Amino acid sequence: MNKRGYVYIMANGRNGTIYIGVTSDLAARAYQHRNGLIDGFTKEYGCHRLVWYEAYDDLDEARLRELRMKKWNRQWKLAEIERMNPGWDDLFESLF
């Protein structure tokens, strides 16, 4: 059986710095980013807000989507966030 996967975007604010990642446990990963538990880009730039995500039945599909999205220009990424979350709300609480 395949492991479920998620592609997600963390941001430091509306139209601010964004980070695209992939995980098999979205709630745990978002928690880690929100609380600065992962050293690196999101901690350095304050990307603590979960503003977008997509779920996949297969983690490999999610990884492929992440790789494709990372090649997009910034405007396409912002438009993707706006379609799902026009207020750039933190979606972390909606996971529970």
N, C-alpha and C positions, 0 to 999 in steps of 0.2 A: 504494500500500500504506500502511496506517495504521501509525503509530508506537506501539509498546508503551508502556504507562504504569503507574505504581504510585502508590497512595495509601499513606501511611505515617504512623506516630505515633512521635515522639521524646519521651522523658521524662527527668526528672532523678532519678527514683527511683520506687519503688512508691507508687502513689496520689499522686504529686507533681505538679509542673507538667508539662503535656503540650502538644505542638505537632503539628498535623496539616498535612501537606504533600503535594504531588504532584510527580512527576518522571518523566522517561523513562529515567533511569539511577540506580536505587536504590542500588547499591553506591557510586557516586561521591558522590551526595548525602549518604548516611549518613556517609561518610568526612569530608566537609566539615563536617557538624554535629559529629561526634565530636571533631574537631580544632580547633574554633572558627574555621574558615576563612570562615564566613558571618557577617557582622555582623547584629545584630538580636536577635529574641526568643530563639532557641535558645541563642545565645552568652551573652546577658545572664542567662538563667535556668538555664543549665547543662544543657540538654536534650540530652545526648550519647548517650543509650541508645536504640537502635532497638527498640521493644517490640511493634510491630504493623505489618503491611503486607498489601496485596492487590495482585495483578497483574491487569492488563487488557490485552486485545489492542489496544485503541484508547485513546490518550492523552486524547481528548475524554471518553470514558466515565469515566476515572479522575478527570478534572477535575470532572465532574458529581458523582461520589461524594464527592469532597473537599468540595465546596460544601454538599452535603446533610449530611455529617457535622459540619461546622463549626456547623450550626444545632442539632445535638443538644444535650441537656443533658449535664452532666458525667457523671452516673451511667451514661447509655447508652454514652458513650465508654469509661468504665472497664470496663463489662461486656463491650464488644467486645474490649478488650485481654485481659481475663481468659479469654474463650473461646478465644483463640488461644494465649495465653502466660500461663498462671496464675501462673508464677513471676516474671513481669516480667523475664525474662532478656534480655540484650542479644543480639539476633538478627543482629547485623552479621556475625559469623564464619560463620553458617549460610548466608550468601549466596554463599560460595565453595566 
